[in-house]
Amino acid sequence: MTNPENKDNKSQLYIIIWVIGLILIIWWILVLNNKGTFSSDDKSSTEGKLVKNWDTIKVDYVWRLEDWTIFDASLEEFAKKSKNYSEGRKFEPLEFTVWAGQMIKWFDAWVVWMKVGEKKTLTIKPADWYWEKSIKQDIPLNYLQDKIVQTVPADSFKDKIVQTVPAEAFKDKQLKVWDVINESWITWKVTAISDLWVSVEIDNKQNPFYGKKLAVWLQSDYQWNWVKITAISGTGVSVEVDNKQNPFYGKKLAEGLVWKLPNWQDVKIVSIGKESVTVEMNNPSELAWKTLIFDVEVKSIK
């Protein structure tokens, strides 16, 4: 005859085995659905997930040109074929946060909705990255005039300027009244301190008329330009600047006129408008006017 106590023990044992089996089944289902807790670089933990904006991901890439010249790669076997190859470099997937401004917009846009392990080829036209073979830019017309006339606030021509600055700007300094601070060729003298503000007196040596009494027709040589006062009012001072920094100084502006930059590169006027001048120069980048191609594989999603 069966002992009732043994029967109860067996029943309890069956229940325990059944519960353990159920737990293992649930755990396995969670693994398959990526709901378990894993390392962020564990590929199995992100299998099937799609890249979304603000995800931090890792990708392997091969960056090449249309003629199959390899410019760069995260995989050493491909990078060795590039002129930029460096033996000391650590080759590993590129990590970045999507739409965080770390990559060009088309690269960000292209990886969205990709899966871990998925591969794609991204083609970027010159105008979307390194631009075409030449670059055009609009320059305000008055920048290219021999004489520039403008009205400047009268306070800009004071030898001493008093300003109130947030105390937070000096949080790393133990300031006392009458302390002198030298910052970027400007001398500041502390005149008052409170919990929130610091009052400073600035020695305004950027004033082209420093140490002189302002008067109409007063002139000064400032940053290789002659500056002359033409009128003084209560709030402003009108000045005429002899703009010798104008690359076309002494010449009449005309389409086709060329000047050379310090690197001997030509800049040419291509059109003249009422308020601006359009200039053109060769694009100095070695990748200018070239289509860029990226072969990309998503390796992980955090």
C-alpha positions as CSV (number, residue, x, y, z in Angstrom):
1,M,0.0,0.0,0.0
2,T,1.3,3.4,-0.9
3,N,2.4,5.6,2.0
4,P,0.3,8.9,1.9
5,E,3.3,10.9,3.0
6,N,5.4,9.7,0.1
7,K,2.5,10.5,-2.3
8,D,2.4,14.1,-1.0
9,N,6.2,14.4,-1.4
10,K,6.0,13.2,-5.0
11,S,3.1,15.6,-5.7
12,Q,5.2,18.6,-4.3
13,L,8.2,17.5,-6.4
14,Y,6.1,17.4,-9.6
15,I,4.8,20.9,-8.8
16,I,8.3,22.2,-8.2
17,I,9.6,20.6,-11.5
18,W,6.6,22.1,-13.4
19,V,7.2,25.6,-12.0
20,I,10.9,25.5,-12.8
21,G,10.0,24.3,-16.4
22,L,7.5,27.2,-16.8
23,I,10.1,29.7,-15.6
24,L,12.6,28.4,-18.1
25,I,10.0,28.7,-20.9
26,I,9.1,32.3,-20.0
27,W,12.8,33.2,-19.8
28,W,13.4,31.8,-23.2
29,I,10.5,33.7,-24.7
30,L,11.8,36.9,-23.2
31,V,15.2,36.2,-24.8
32,L,13.7,35.7,-28.2
33,N,11.8,38.9,-27.9
34,N,14.8,40.9,-26.7
35,K,13.2,41.8,-23.4
36,G,15.9,40.4,-21.2
37,T,18.8,42.3,-19.6
38,F,21.9,42.1,-21.8
39,S,25.0,44.1,-22.5
40,S,24.3,46.9,-24.9
41,D,26.8,45.5,-27.4
42,D,25.3,42.0,-27.4
43,K,23.9,41.6,-30.9
44,S,21.3,39.0,-29.7
45,S,19.8,41.7,-27.4
46,T,19.0,44.0,-30.4
47,E,18.2,41.4,-33.1
48,G,15.1,42.6,-34.9
49,K,15.1,46.1,-33.4
50,L,15.0,49.1,-35.8
51,V,17.3,52.1,-35.5
52,K,15.3,55.2,-34.4
53,N,16.2,58.8,-33.9
54,W,18.4,59.4,-30.8
55,D,19.5,55.7,-30.6
56,T,23.2,55.3,-30.1
57,I,24.4,52.8,-32.6
58,K,27.6,51.2,-33.9
59,V,28.2,50.7,-37.6
60,D,31.0,49.3,-39.7
61,Y,31.6,51.2,-42.9
62,V,33.7,51.4,-46.1
63,W,34.0,54.9,-47.5
64,R,34.8,54.9,-51.2
65,L,34.6,56.9,-54.4
66,E,32.8,56.1,-57.6
67,D,35.9,54.6,-59.1
68,W,36.1,52.2,-56.1
69,T,39.0,54.0,-54.6
70,I,38.7,53.4,-50.8
71,F,39.1,56.6,-48.8
72,D,38.6,55.2,-45.3
73,A,37.1,52.2,-43.5
74,S,36.4,50.9,-40.0
75,L,37.6,47.4,-41.1
76,E,41.3,47.0,-41.4
77,E,41.2,44.7,-44.4
78,F,39.6,47.5,-46.4
79,A,41.5,50.4,-44.7
80,K,44.8,48.8,-45.8
81,K,43.8,49.6,-49.4
82,S,43.4,53.3,-48.5
83,K,46.2,55.9,-48.8
84,N,45.0,57.1,-45.3
85,Y,45.8,53.7,-43.7
86,S,47.6,53.9,-40.3
87,E,49.0,50.8,-38.5
88,G,48.7,52.5,-35.1
89,R,44.9,53.1,-35.5
90,K,42.4,51.0,-33.6
91,F,39.9,49.6,-36.1
92,E,36.4,49.2,-34.6
93,P,32.8,50.1,-35.5
94,L,31.9,53.8,-35.6
95,E,29.7,54.8,-32.7
96,F,27.3,57.8,-32.9
97,T,23.9,59.0,-31.7
98,V,21.4,59.3,-34.6
99,W,20.3,62.9,-35.3
100,A,22.6,64.3,-32.5
101,G,24.5,66.4,-35.1
102,Q,27.5,64.0,-35.0
103,M,27.1,62.9,-38.6
104,I,26.0,64.6,-41.8
105,K,22.2,64.6,-42.2
106,W,22.0,62.1,-45.0
107,F,24.0,59.5,-43.0
108,D,21.7,60.0,-40.1
109,A,18.6,59.8,-42.3
110,W,19.8,56.7,-44.0
111,V,20.4,54.5,-41.0
112,V,17.0,55.1,-39.5
113,W,14.8,51.9,-39.7
114,M,17.8,49.7,-40.4
115,K,18.1,46.5,-38.4
116,V,21.2,45.1,-36.6
117,G,23.1,43.1,-39.2
118,E,21.5,45.0,-42.1
119,K,23.7,46.4,-44.8
120,K,23.1,49.4,-47.1
121,T,25.0,51.6,-49.6
122,L,24.7,55.3,-49.1
123,T,25.5,57.6,-52.0
124,I,26.1,61.3,-51.3
125,K,26.3,63.9,-54.1
126,P,29.0,66.6,-54.0
127,A,26.4,69.4,-53.3
128,D,25.4,67.6,-50.1
129,W,28.9,67.4,-48.6
130,Y,32.1,68.8,-50.0
131,W,30.4,70.9,-52.7
132,E,31.1,71.2,-56.3
133,K,34.5,71.9,-57.9
134,S,34.0,75.6,-57.3
135,I,32.4,77.5,-54.4
136,K,30.2,80.6,-54.7
137,Q,29.6,83.1,-51.9
138,D,27.7,86.4,-51.5
139,I,29.7,89.2,-49.9
140,P,27.9,92.5,-48.7
141,L,28.7,95.2,-51.2
142,N,30.0,97.7,-48.6
143,Y,32.7,95.2,-47.5
144,L,34.3,95.7,-51.0
145,Q,34.0,99.5,-51.1
146,D,37.1,101.7,-50.6
147,K,35.2,104.0,-48.1
148,I,32.8,102.6,-45.5
149,V,30.6,105.1,-43.6
150,Q,28.8,103.9,-40.5
151,T,27.5,105.2,-37.2
152,V,28.8,103.6,-34.0
153,P,27.4,104.0,-30.5
154,A,29.4,106.7,-28.7
155,D,30.1,104.5,-25.7
156,S,32.2,102.3,-28.0
157,F,34.8,105.2,-28.1
158,K,35.2,105.6,-24.4
159,D,38.6,104.7,-22.9
160,K,36.9,103.1,-19.9
161,I,33.7,101.0,-20.2
162,V,31.8,99.8,-17.1
163,Q,29.8,96.6,-17.5
164,T,28.0,94.3,-15.1
165,V,28.8,90.6,-15.7
166,P,27.0,87.5,-14.1
167,A,29.1,86.2,-11.2
168,E,28.8,82.8,-12.7
169,A,31.3,83.9,-15.4
170,F,34.0,84.2,-12.7
171,K,33.1,81.1,-10.6
172,D,36.6,79.7,-10.9
173,K,38.2,82.9,-9.7
174,Q,38.5,84.2,-6.1
175,L,37.8,87.8,-6.9
176,K,38.2,90.9,-4.7
177,V,37.3,94.4,-5.5
178,W,40.0,96.2,-7.5
179,D,41.4,92.9,-8.8
180,V,42.8,93.2,-12.3
181,I,42.0,90.5,-14.9
182,N,43.8,90.3,-18.2
183,E,41.7,88.4,-20.8
184,S,42.5,88.3,-24.6
185,W,44.4,91.6,-24.6
186,I,41.7,93.3,-22.6
187,T,42.2,94.5,-19.0
188,W,39.3,94.3,-16.6
189,K,39.3,95.9,-13.2
190,V,36.7,94.6,-10.6
191,T,34.8,97.6,-9.1
192,A,32.0,95.8,-7.2
193,I,30.9,92.3,-6.3
194,S,27.5,90.8,-5.3
195,D,26.2,87.3,-5.1
196,L,24.8,87.5,-8.6
197,W,26.8,90.2,-10.4
198,V,30.4,91.5,-10.8
199,S,30.9,95.1,-12.0
200,V,34.0,95.6,-14.1
201,E,35.8,98.5,-15.6
202,I,37.3,97.6,-19.0
203,D,40.4,99.4,-20.3
204,N,39.1,99.9,-23.9
205,K,42.3,99.8,-25.9
206,Q,40.3,98.5,-28.9
207,N,39.1,102.1,-29.2
208,P,40.9,103.5,-32.3
209,F,40.9,107.0,-30.6
210,Y,42.2,105.7,-27.2
211,G,43.6,108.5,-25.1
212,K,42.2,111.2,-27.4
213,K,39.3,113.6,-27.1
214,L,36.7,112.9,-29.7
215,A,36.3,115.6,-32.4
216,V,35.0,115.9,-35.9
217,W,37.8,115.1,-38.5
218,L,39.9,113.3,-35.9
219,Q,41.8,110.5,-37.6
220,S,43.4,107.3,-36.5
221,D,45.3,104.4,-38.1
222,Y,43.5,101.3,-36.8
223,Q,44.1,97.7,-38.0
224,W,45.7,98.9,-41.2
225,N,42.7,101.2,-42.0
226,W,42.4,104.9,-41.6
227,V,39.3,105.8,-39.4
228,K,38.0,109.4,-39.5
229,I,35.2,110.9,-37.4
230,T,32.7,112.8,-39.6
231,A,30.0,113.6,-37.1
232,I,29.2,113.4,-33.4
233,S,25.8,113.2,-31.7
234,G,24.7,112.5,-28.2
235,T,24.4,108.8,-28.8
236,G,26.5,108.0,-31.8
237,V,29.6,108.8,-33.7
238,S,29.7,108.7,-37.5
239,V,33.0,107.4,-38.9
240,E,34.5,107.0,-42.4
241,V,36.8,104.0,-42.8
242,D,39.4,103.9,-45.5
243,N,39.0,100.2,-46.2
244,K,42.4,99.1,-47.3
245,Q,41.5,95.5,-46.4
246,N,39.2,95.5,-49.4
247,P,41.0,93.1,-51.8
248,F,39.9,95.3,-54.7
249,Y,41.1,98.5,-53.1
250,G,41.6,101.2,-55.7
251,K,39.8,99.2,-58.4
252,K,36.4,99.6,-59.9
253,L,34.3,96.5,-59.2
254,A,33.5,94.5,-62.3
255,E,32.5,91.0,-63.2
256,G,35.6,88.9,-63.9
257,L,37.9,90.9,-61.6
258,V,40.2,88.5,-59.6
259,W,42.2,88.7,-56.4
260,K,44.5,86.2,-54.9
261,L,44.2,84.8,-51.4
262,P,47.3,84.4,-49.2
263,N,47.5,80.7,-50.4
264,W,47.6,82.1,-54.0
265,Q,44.2,80.9,-54.8
266,D,42.1,83.0,-57.1
267,V,38.8,84.6,-56.1
268,K,36.8,86.0,-59.0
269,I,33.7,88.3,-59.1
270,V,31.0,86.6,-61.1
271,S,28.1,89.0,-60.5
272,I,27.4,92.4,-58.8
273,G,24.0,93.2,-57.2
274,K,22.6,96.2,-55.4
275,E,23.5,95.0,-52.0
276,S,26.0,92.1,-52.5
277,V,28.7,90.8,-54.7
278,T,28.9,87.1,-55.7
279,V,32.4,85.7,-55.8
280,E,33.7,82.2,-56.9
281,M,36.8,80.2,-56.0
282,N,38.0,76.7,-56.6
283,N,37.1,74.2,-53.9
284,P,40.4,73.3,-52.1
285,S,39.1,69.9,-50.7
286,E,40.5,66.8,-52.4
287,L,36.9,65.4,-52.2
288,A,35.3,68.4,-54.0
289,W,33.0,67.6,-56.8
290,K,33.3,63.8,-56.1
291,T,30.4,61.5,-55.2
292,L,31.0,59.7,-51.9
293,I,29.7,56.2,-51.3
294,F,29.4,54.5,-47.9
295,D,28.8,50.7,-47.5
296,V,27.3,50.5,-44.0
297,E,26.4,47.6,-41.7
298,V,24.6,48.2,-38.4
299,K,26.4,46.3,-35.7
300,S,24.5,47.2,-32.5
301,I,21.9,49.5,-31.0
302,K,22.1,50.8,-27.5
